[in-house]
Amino acid sequence: MSESGNCLYVVATPLGNLGDMSFRAVETLGKVDLIAAEDTRRSRHLLSHYGISTPMVSLHEHNEEHRVKDLIERIMSGESLAIISDAGTPLISDPGYRLVSMALTVGIRAIPIPGASAVITALSVSGLATDRFIFEGFLPARASARRARLSSLRDETRTQIFYESCHRVVDCISDMQEVYGAGRIVVIARELTKTFESVQRDTLSELKYWLEGDVNRQRGEFVLLVSGAEQSEGHPANAETLRILRILMSEMPIKQAARIAAGITGRKKNELYALALLLSQDQAV
């Protein structure tokens, strides 16, 4: 390892399968003077697996603010420090931002040791668009705040990625169905790289049934990926939207058909109403 003291290493660790640990990560964690771990108890199992005996200190959301100064001083005095999270790449919805920010502020080099990330791992097997995406981390725990956040993202055309707790995943999918429409395509990536890994892709209405059909599907760690909204300005509706609108128009007034179609497809109600008027004119000719 060419780098020595006065460095802060940001080291990615496996999501679950210990075989995903990189050679460089093992080497780095074995040679630094100290490891700052989100949960030293969980990290001890990983370090023991690779025969790493480097001392650890906890660094989590409750102590990071007051522990940063001491850690920076240790690096400035010549020690090398690595930061790891419970799983995946540190700082991605995990502690460490204050430490890295302060290190850069005082001129300490932050060196990335790349590896697993639940965000990218899930995206790579989602089958959703990968050219443009946004990561929103965890949604608010309170239902009203969660729905408000989702509403602000309803018309986002990029693939959206969220983390979610097993305790809230069913409620979150229900809220997504209410806000995005039952027909929006979503992927549930659960327990990535672990024994009970599953990646389920379907409409929100079907995913709700899938989750509620087996309580075991509601356990573990979740990444939720939402397909981007269709471009509404100047972009024609796709064949499925037209099919849904025509079926509804055959059974109910245009205004009601447009409202229901908007709930199913996630497109804007006024846009579908205008489209329904055009369809009705075509049928009348």
SERODREN-176926 format. One record per atom (N, C-alpha, C): atom name; x, y, z. Coordinates in steps of 0.02 Angstrom, whole numbers. Atoms other than C-alpha are relative to their C-alpha. Example, Ala and Ser with C-alpha at 12.3 -4.5 7.8 and 13.67 -1.06 7.14 Angstrom:
! SERODREN-176926
atom, xx, yy, zz
N, 45, -59, 0
CA, 615, -225, 390
C, 45, 60, 0
N, -42, -59, -3
CA, 684, -53, 357
C, -39, 55, 37
***
This chain:
! SERODREN-176926
atom, xx, yy, zz
N, 43, -59, 0
CA, 0, 0, 0
C, 45, 62, 0
N, -46, -56, 8
CA, 86, 157, -62
C, -13, 56, 49
N, 17, -54, -46
CA, -8, 278, 51
C, 17, -22, 72
N, -15, 17, -69
CA, 40, 287, 235
C, -42, 43, 46
N, 37, -38, -49
CA, -8, 399, 382
C, -30, 64, -28
N, 33, -63, 18
CA, -106, 562, 380
C, -52, -9, -56
N, 50, 13, 51
CA, -241, 481, 271
C, -64, -27, 32
N, 65, 28, -20
CA, -424, 440, 290
C, -24, -44, -58
N, 23, 48, 51
CA, -480, 285, 195
C, -75, -12, 9
N, 72, 15, -1
CA, -664, 265, 151
C, -8, -68, -34
N, -5, 69, 23
CA, -680, 77, 135
C, -69, -32, -6
N, 63, 36, 11
CA, -828, -14, 59
C, 8, -72, 24
N, 1, 69, -24
CA, -873, -182, 138
C, -60, -36, -31
N, 55, 37, 32
CA, -990, -322, 78
C, -69, 17, 28
N, 69, -9, -22
CA, -1178, -304, 85
C, -23, -58, 43
N, 18, 59, -38
CA, -1193, -480, 151
C, 48, -57, -13
N, -45, 55, 18
CA, -1088, -606, 56
C, 73, 22, 10
N, -68, -20, -17
CA, -913, -596, 130
C, 49, -10, -58
N, -43, 10, 58
CA, -841, -656, -34
C, 6, 62, -44
N, -3, -62, 39
CA, -873, -482, -105
C, 51, 50, 26
N, -52, -45, -27
CA, -735, -403, 1
C, 58, 2, -49
N, -55, -5, 47
CA, -597, -336, -111
C, 67, -12, 34
N, -67, 10, -27
CA, -412, -378, -88
C, 27, 65, 29
N, -25, -65, -22
CA, -373, -194, -72
C, -32, 21, 66
N, 34, -17, -63
CA, -503, -171, 65
C, 30, -39, 58
N, -31, 41, -53
CA, -430, -316, 166
C, 69, 27, 18
N, -67, -26, -11
CA, -254, -247, 144
C, -2, 66, 38
N, 4, -66, -31
CA, -306, -71, 193
C, -21, -6, 74
N, 24, 7, -69
CA, -402, -122, 349
C, 52, -34, 45
N, -52, 33, -39
CA, -256, -229, 404
C, 60, 44, 15
N, -59, -41, -7
CA, -128, -89, 389
C, -12, 68, 34
N, 12, -64, -33
CA, -214, 66, 457
C, 9, -5, 75
N, -9, 0, -73
CA, -191, 117, 638
C, -66, -8, 37
N, 64, 1, -35
CA, -375, 130, 678
C, -57, -5, -51
N, 59, 6, 42
CA, -545, 84, 603
C, -59, 31, 36
N, 61, -30, -27
CA, -698, 192, 634
C, -59, -38, -31
N, 54, 43, 24
CA, -848, 74, 621
C, -67, 24, 26
N, 67, -21, -20
CA, -1033, 112, 626
C, -23, -41, 61
N, 17, 45, -56
CA, -1061, -39, 740
C, 58, -49, 8
N, -61, 41, -9
CA, -903, -119, 809
C, -17, -74, 10
N, 19, 70, -11
CA, -997, -278, 857
C, -11, -35, -67
N, 12, 30, 65
CA, -1055, -310, 679
C, 64, -3, -42
N, -61, -2, 40
CA, -889, -259, 602
C, 52, -51, 25
N, -49, 48, -28
CA, -791, -374, 719
C, -5, -68, -35
N, 9, 63, 35
CA, -865, -525, 630
C, 35, 2, -68
N, -32, -8, 65
CA, -805, -459, 462
C, 76, -1, 7
N, -72, -4, -9
CA, -630, -418, 525
C, 28, -67, 21
N, -23, 65, -23
CA, -615, -585, 613
C, 3, -50, -58
N, 2, 46, 58
CA, -661, -676, 452
C, 64, 6, -42
N, -60, -12, 39
CA, -510, -597, 367
C, 63, 6, 42
N, -59, -1, -43
CA, -392, -607, 515
C, 27, 69, 12
N, -21, -69, -10
CA, -387, -419, 539
C, -9, 18, 74
N, 2, -14, -72
CA, -343, -364, 716
C, 7, 75, 16
N, -6, -73, -9
CA, -338, -174, 691
C, -51, 25, 52
N, 46, -27, -49
CA, -415, -79, 838
C, -58, 38, -33
N, 58, -35, 26
CA, -589, -8, 812
C, -27, 50, 50
N, 37, -48, -41
CA, -687, 141, 877
C, -67, 11, -34
N, 66, -9, 30
CA, -873, 170, 852
C, -8, 71, -28
N, 16, -65, 30
CA, -932, 310, 738
C, -69, -8, -30
N, 69, 6, 23
CA, -1121, 321, 719
C, -35, 67, 6
N, 37, -63, 4
CA, -1256, 452, 701
C, -6, 36, 67
N, 9, -31, -66
CA, -1265, 482, 889
C, 65, 28, 30
N, -63, -25, -30
CA, -1080, 513, 923
C, 47, 33, -50
N, -46, -25, 52
CA, -1006, 571, 757
C, 20, 73, 12
N, -14, -72, -6
CA, -1020, 757, 793
C, 55, 15, 52
N, -50, -15, -51
CA, -917, 753, 953
C, 62, -43, -5
N, -59, 43, 7
CA, -797, 614, 899
C, 45, 22, -57
N, -39, -19, 59
CA, -739, 694, 737
C, 65, 35, 18
N, -60, -40, -17
CA, -617, 816, 818
C, 57, -45, 23
N, -51, 45, -25
CA, -523, 677, 908
C, 30, -42, -56
N, -24, 41, 55
CA, -511, 570, 752
C, 43, 41, -48
N, -39, -44, 44
CA, -449, 717, 647
C, 69, 13, 32
N, -63, -13, -35
CA, -317, 755, 778
C, 46, -61, -4
N, -41, 60, 5
CA, -257, 575, 773
C, 31, -7, -70
N, -28, 3, 68
CA, -238, 581, 584
C, 53, 53, -9
N, -48, -54, 6
CA, -149, 748, 594
C, 66, -16, 36
N, -61, 18, -38
CA, -26, 672, 719
C, 40, -55, -35
N, -37, 49, 38
CA, 25, 542, 590
C, -33, -68, -8
N, 33, 64, 6
CA, -98, 399, 609
C, -42, -4, -64
N, 44, 11, 57
CA, -198, 323, 468
C, -65, -30, 27
N, 65, 20, -24
CA, -385, 293, 488
C, -43, -24, -58
N, 49, 23, 50
CA, -514, 193, 392
C, -69, 5, 30
N, 69, -2, -21
CA, -700, 218, 402
C, -39, -52, -38
N, 43, 50, 31
CA, -823, 76, 369
C, -70, 7, 29
N, 69, 2, -25
CA, -1011, 58, 385
C, -18, -73, 13
N, 21, 68, -14
CA, -1112, -95, 433
C, 3, -43, -64
N, -1, 37, 64
CA, -1122, -144, 249
C, 1, 51, -57
N, -1, -43, 59
CA, -1084, -68, 80
C, 49, 58, 6
N, -45, -58, 3
CA, -1003, 100, 44
C, -18, 50, 54
N, 14, -48, -53
CA, -988, 218, 193
C, -28, 66, -27
N, 29, -65, 13
CA, -1082, 385, 197
C, -63, -2, -43
N, 60, 4, 40
CA, -1221, 323, 81
C, -58, -18, 46
N, 52, 7, -52
CA, -1365, 350, 204
C, 29, -31, 63
N, -35, 24, -60
CA, -1237, 307, 339
C, 43, 56, 28
N, -43, -52, -30
CA, -1127, 408, 458
C, 66, 8, -38
N, -66, -11, 29
CA, -961, 483, 404
C, 8, 66, -36
N, -4, -63, 38
CA, -1005, 643, 312
C, 40, 53, 37
N, -35, -52, -38
CA, -943, 756, 452
C, 75, -14, 2
N, -71, 18, -5
CA, -779, 661, 467
C, 36, 14, -66
N, -32, -11, 65
CA, -739, 664, 281
C, 3, 74, -17
N, 1, -72, 14
CA, -792, 846, 264
C, 54, 37, 40
N, -50, -33, -41
CA, -682, 900, 409
C, 71, -19, -23
N, -66, 21, 24
CA, -535, 797, 344
C, 21, 40, -61
N, -17, -38, 61
CA, -542, 883, 175
C, 11, 74, 17
N, -7, -71, -20
CA, -562, 1053, 259
C, 69, 15, 27
N, -66, -12, -31
CA, -398, 1033, 355
C, 57, -28, -42
N, -53, 22, 46
CA, -304, 960, 207
C, 19, -73, 5
N, -13, 72, -3
CA, -312, 774, 248
C, -27, -33, -63
N, 20, 34, 62
CA, -321, 662, 96
C, -51, -55, 17
N, 49, 53, -7
CA, -478, 554, 86
C, 7, -47, -60
N, -15, 49, 52
CA, -443, 395, -12
C, -56, -52, -4
N, 54, 49, 6
CA, -587, 289, -79
C, 26, -70, -14
N, -14, 71, 15
CA, -573, 99, -73
C, -67, -29, -22
N, 68, 15, 24
CA, -722, 56, -184
C, -19, -73, 8
N, 27, 68, -6
CA, -833, -95, -172
C, -76, 1, -5
N, 72, 8, 5
CA, -1013, -144, -143
C, -38, 63, 20
N, 48, -53, -17
CA, -1155, -17, -140
C, -69, -26, -17
N, 67, 27, 11
CA, -1336, -70, -120
C, -37, 38, -56
N, 32, -41, 52
CA, -1392, 74, -232
C, 17, -26, -70
N, -23, 20, 66
CA, -1288, 23, -382
C, -14, -75, -12
N, 13, 71, 7
CA, -1308, -164, -350
C, -73, -12, -21
N, 71, 7, 16
CA, -1498, -149, -353
C, -15, 27, -69
N, 13, -31, 66
CA, -1499, -34, -504
C, 24, -45, -56
N, -29, 40, 54
CA, -1390, -153, -604
C, -43, -60, -20
N, 42, 58, 16
CA, -1519, -294, -594
C, -74, 19, -3
N, 69, -22, -3
CA, -1678, -189, -595
C, -35, -2, -68
N, 31, -5, 65
CA, -1705, -180, -781
C, -30, 68, -14
N, 25, -68, 11
CA, -1749, 4, -761
C, 56, 42, -31
N, -48, -43, 34
CA, -1663, 148, -849
C, 58, 17, 48
N, -59, -13, -41
CA, -1485, 171, -784
C, 39, 61, -22
N, -39, -57, 25
CA, -1428, 320, -887
C, -9, 62, 43
N, 13, -57, -45
CA, -1508, 445, -767
C, -42, -25, 58
N, 38, 23, -58
CA, -1563, 407, -590
C, 15, 46, 59
N, -10, -39, -61
CA, -1582, 490, -419
C, -7, -46, 60
N, 3, 38, -62
CA, -1552, 420, -246
C, -29, 45, 54
N, 35, -40, -49
CA, -1671, 483, -112
C, 9, -25, 72
N, -11, 26, -67
CA, -1610, 379, 36
C, -64, -27, 31
N, 60, 23, -34
CA, -1742, 338, 167
C, -55, 52, -4
N, 58, -44, -1
CA, -1915, 413, 150
C, -19, 15, 73
N, 21, -15, -68
CA, -1991, 497, 304
C, -41, -56, 31
N, 36, 53, -34
CA, -2062, 379, 434
C, -75, 15, 6
N, 70, -19, -8
CA, -2224, 477, 457
C, -35, -2, -68
N, 36, 11, 63
CA, -2355, 435, 326
C, -12, 64, -39
N, 16, -62, 35
CA, -2405, 614, 287
C, 62, 30, -32
N, -63, -27, 28
CA, -2224, 670, 263
C, 25, -44, -57
N, -22, 45, 52
CA, -2187, 515, 160
C, -40, 12, -65
N, 41, -13, 60
CA, -2333, 547, 42
C, 16, 68, -31
N, -18, -66, 26
CA, -2282, 730, 27
C, 65, -4, -40
N, -63, 8, 36
CA, -2105, 680, -24
C, -12, -36, -67
N, 15, 37, 61
CA, -2172, 554, -150
C, -36, 44, -50
N, 37, -45, 45
CA, -2290, 684, -221
C, 46, 48, -36
N, -48, -46, 31
CA, -2143, 799, -254
C, 41, -35, -54
N, -39, 39, 48
CA, -2063, 658, -355
C, -42, -34, -53
N, 46, 36, 44
CA, -2216, 598, -449
C, 18, 9, -74
N, -13, -14, 70
CA, -2167, 681, -614
C, 74, -5, -18
N, -71, 8, 13
CA, -1981, 644, -598
C, 10, -54, -54
N, -8, 47, 56
CA, -1927, 560, -761
C, 60, -47, 8
N, -57, 45, -12
CA, -1767, 482, -693
C, -22, -58, 45
N, 12, 56, -46
CA, -1765, 313, -606
C, 14, 24, 71
N, -7, -21, -69
CA, -1790, 343, -420
C, 19, -61, 44
N, -23, 54, -43
CA, -1701, 239, -287
C, -7, 20, 73
N, 11, -13, -70
CA, -1748, 228, -104
C, 26, -60, 42
N, -8, 52, -50
CA, -1695, 130, 50
C, -65, -1, 40
N, 59, 3, -43
CA, -1837, 67, 159
C, 8, -53, 54
N, -1, 46, -56
CA, -1858, -19, 326
C, -51, -55, -10
N, 47, 56, 4
CA, -1941, -189, 340
C, -65, 16, 36
N, 60, -18, -39
CA, -2063, -111, 463
C, -47, 45, -39
N, 42, -48, 36
CA, -2127, 15, 336
C, -8, -16, -74
N, -1, 12, 73
CA, -2106, -67, 166
C, -70, -8, -29
N, 68, 9, 26
CA, -2289, -118, 147
C, -36, 67, -3
N, 32, -66, 0
CA, -2351, 55, 197
C, 30, 45, -55
N, -33, -41, 51
CA, -2223, 134, 80
C, -26, -18, -70
N, 25, 21, 65
CA, -2281, 30, -69
C, -73, 23, -8
N, 69, -24, 3
CA, -2462, 75, -27
C, -2, 74, -16
N, -3, -72, 13
CA, -2417, 260, -25
C, 23, 13, -71
N, -24, -8, 69
CA, -2323, 243, -189
C, -57, -13, -48
N, 56, 16, 44
CA, -2476, 163, -267
C, -50, 58, -2
N, 47, -57, -4
CA, -2585, 307, -207
C, 26, 60, -38
N, -29, -61, 30
CA, -2464, 441, -269
C, 18, -10, -73
N, -25, 10, 68
CA, -2387, 365, -426
C, -50, -33, -47
N, 46, 38, 41
CA, -2533, 260, -485
C, 16, -74, 2
N, -9, 72, -9
CA, -2560, 73, -477
C, 42, -32, -55
N, -35, 30, 57
CA, -2479, 44, -647
C, 74, 16, -5
N, -71, -18, 4
CA, -2307, 120, -611
C, 43, -62, 14
N, -45, 56, -9
CA, -2168, -9, -628
C, 50, 15, 54
N, -46, -7, -57
CA, -2066, -32, -469
C, 36, -66, 11
N, -40, 59, -16
CA, -1930, -152, -416
C, 14, -1, 75
N, -18, 10, -70
CA, -1910, -220, -240
C, 61, -46, 1
N, -61, 39, -7
CA, -1731, -278, -210
C, 11, -12, 74
N, 0, 17, -72
CA, -1722, -370, -44
C, 58, -46, 16
N, -54, 44, -26
CA, -1576, -445, 54
C, 53, -13, -53
N, -48, 8, 55
CA, -1452, -415, -87
C, 64, -35, 23
N, -60, 43, -9
CA, -1308, -541, -94
C, -6, -48, 59
N, 9, 44, -58
CA, -1379, -634, 57
C, -38, -63, -19
N, 30, 65, 13
CA, -1457, -806, 72
C, -70, 6, -31
N, 69, -6, 23
CA, -1636, -747, 42
C, -10, 59, -47
N, 4, -54, 48
CA, -1599, -620, -93
C, -59, -10, -48
N, 52, 3, 51
CA, -1745, -578, -206
C, -6, 69, -33
N, 11, -62, 38
CA, -1776, -449, -342
C, -66, -9, -37
N, 68, 7, 27
CA, -1959, -427, -386
C, -19, 64, -37
N, 18, -58, 41
CA, -2014, -313, -528
C, -71, -8, -25
N, 70, 4, 21
CA, -2198, -274, -563
C, -32, 69, 8
N, 37, -62, -14
CA, -2331, -140, -555
C, -9, 6, 75
N, 9, -11, -72
CA, -2363, -63, -385
C, -58, -40, 28
N, 57, 39, -25
CA, -2532, -148, -369
C, 19, -73, 9
N, -20, 70, -5
CA, -2456, -319, -401
C, 52, -10, 55
N, -51, 6, -52
CA, -2308, -287, -286
C, -30, 2, 69
N, 34, -2, -65
CA, -2425, -245, -143
C, -28, -69, 16
N, 25, 68, -11
CA, -2510, -414, -165
C, 57, -48, 15
N, -57, 45, -9
CA, -2340, -498, -176
C, 28, 7, 71
N, -26, -11, -67
CA, -2278, -420, -14
C, -47, -28, 53
N, 48, 21, -51
CA, -2437, -456, 82
C, -14, -75, -3
N, 13, 72, 8
CA, -2444, -635, 15
C, 44, -44, 43
N, -46, 40, -40
CA, -2299, -693, 124
C, 38, 46, 47
N, -32, -45, -49
CA, -2238, -611, 285
C, 75, -3, -5
N, -73, 5, 7
CA, -2062, -674, 248
C, 27, 49, -52
N, -21, -48, 51
CA, -2056, -557, 98
C, 6, 70, 28
N, -3, -66, -33
CA, -2072, -411, 219
C, 58, 5, 48
N, -56, 1, -45
CA, -1913, -455, 313
C, 65, 17, -37
N, -65, -14, 29
CA, -1735, -396, 283
C, 10, 73, -16
N, -17, -68, 21
CA, -1660, -241, 203
C, -21, 10, -72
N, 32, -12, 65
CA, -1744, -161, 54
C, 30, 60, -37
N, -11, -56, 46
CA, -1699, -54, -95
C, -60, 1, -47
N, 57, -8, 44
CA, -1849, 13, -192
C, 20, 44, -59
N, -17, -38, 60
CA, -1827, 72, -371
C, -64, 13, -40
N, 61, -21, 34
CA, -1964, 169, -460
C, 17, 23, -70
N, -12, -23, 69
CA, -1971, 188, -648
C, -19, 73, -7
N, 14, -71, 10
CA, -1967, 367, -706
C, -67, 13, -32
N, 64, -19, 31
CA, -2126, 457, -754
C, 10, 11, -74
N, -4, -12, 71
CA, -2164, 468, -937
C, 7, 75, -13
N, -5, -70, 20
CA, -2114, 629, -1022
C, -68, 22, -24
N, 69, -20, 17
CA, -2279, 721, -1029
C, -3, 58, -50
N, 3, -58, 45
CA, -2234, 879, -1125
C, 26, -17, -69
N, -20, 12, 69
CA, -2234, 848, -1312
C, 17, -73, -14
N, -14, 70, 12
CA, -2218, 660, -1292
C, -66, -39, -2
N, 63, 36, 6
CA, -2358, 546, -1353
C, -7, -54, 53
N, 12, 54, -48
CA, -2440, 423, -1236
C, 19, -66, -32
N, -18, 64, 27
CA, -2382, 246, -1254
C, -62, -42, -12
N, 57, 42, 19
CA, -2492, 103, -1316
C, -40, -23, 60
N, 35, 24, -59
CA, -2534, 42, -1142
C, -45, 55, 29
N, 41, -55, -25
CA, -2596, 214, -1087
C, -61, 10, -44
N, 57, -6, 46
CA, -2705, 227, -1242
C, -50, -56, 10
N, 44, 57, -10
CA, -2775, 53, -1212
C, -43, 9, 62
N, 36, -10, -63
CA, -2821, 93, -1031
C, -52, 55, -8
N, 45, -57, 9
CA, -2900, 259, -1081
C, -61, -20, -42
N, 55, 21, 43
CA, -3005, 180, -1219
C, -49, -45, 37
N, 43, 45, -39
CA, -3069, 43, -1103
C, -44, 39, 48
N, 37, -40, -48
CA, -3119, 169, -971
C, -52, 44, -34
N, 46, -44, 37
CA, -3200, 285, -1099
C, -61, -38, -24
N, 57, 39, 22
CA, -3311, 143, -1156
C, -49, -15, 55
N, 42, 16, -57
CA, -3382, 126, -981
C, -23, 60, 40
N, 15, -58, -43
CA, -3391, 303, -910
C, 13, 65, -37
N, -12, -65, 31
CA, -3388, 489, -950
C, 75, 15, -7
N, -69, -15, 16
CA, -3227, 562, -1020
C, 38, 27, 61
N, -35, -30, -57
CA, -3184, 664, -866
C, 17, -52, 53
N, -12, 53, -49
CA, -3201, 515, -750
C, 52, -49, -26
N, -49, 46, 30
CA, -3104, 404, -870
C, 71, 28, 4
N, -66, -31, -4
CA, -2960, 528, -875
C, 27, -1, 71
N, -22, 0, -71
CA, -2955, 540, -685
C, 25, -69, 21
N, -20, 67, -20
CA, -2948, 352, -661
C, 62, -22, -38
N, -59, 18, 40
CA, -2823, 328, -803
C, 63, 33, 28
N, -57, -35, -30
CA, -2710, 458, -720
C, 24, -37, 62
N, -19, 37, -60
CA, -2714, 358, -558
C, 34, -65, -17
N, -30, 64, 20
CA, -2669, 198, -650
C, 69, 9, -31
N, -61, -7, 39
CA, -2532, 264, -763
C, 51, 48, 29
N, -46, -49, -27
CA, -2457, 406, -662
C, 8, 62, -43
N, -2, -60, 42
CA, -2484, 531, -803
C, -47, 53, 27
N, 40, -55, -25
CA, -2564, 701, -775
C, -72, -5, -25
N, 72, 6, 16
CA, -2754, 706, -770
C, -21, 45, -58
N, 21, -46, 53
CA, -2771, 860, -880
C, 28, -21, -68
N, -30, 25, 62
CA, -2655, 782, -1009
C, -43, -57, -28
N, 40, 57, 23
CA, -2760, 623, -1016
C, -71, 22, -20
N, 66, -27, 19
CA, -2921, 724, -1023
C, 3, 27, -71
N, -8, -27, 68
CA, -2856, 815, -1177
C, 7, -57, -51
N, -9, 57, 44
CA, -2803, 649, -1252
C, -66, -36, -11
N, 65, 33, 5
CA, -2975, 574, -1215
C, -46, 38, -48
N, 41, -40, 46
CA, -3059, 718, -1307
C, 20, -13, -72
N, -23, 15, 68
CA, -2951, 684, -1459
C, -24, -69, -22
N, 22, 68, 17
CA, -2992, 499, -1452
C, -75, -2, -15
N, 73, -1, 11
CA, -3178, 535, -1439
C, -17, 32, -67
N, 11, -31, 65
CA, -3168, 649, -1591
C, 16, -48, -57
N, -19, 49, 51
CA, -3079, 513, -1690
C, -54, -52, -7
N, 52, 52, 2
CA, -3214, 388, -1642
C, -64, 26, -32
N, 62, -29, 28
CA, -3351, 508, -1696
C, 3, 9, -76
N, -8, -11, 73
CA, -3279, 530, -1871
C, -19, -62, -39
***
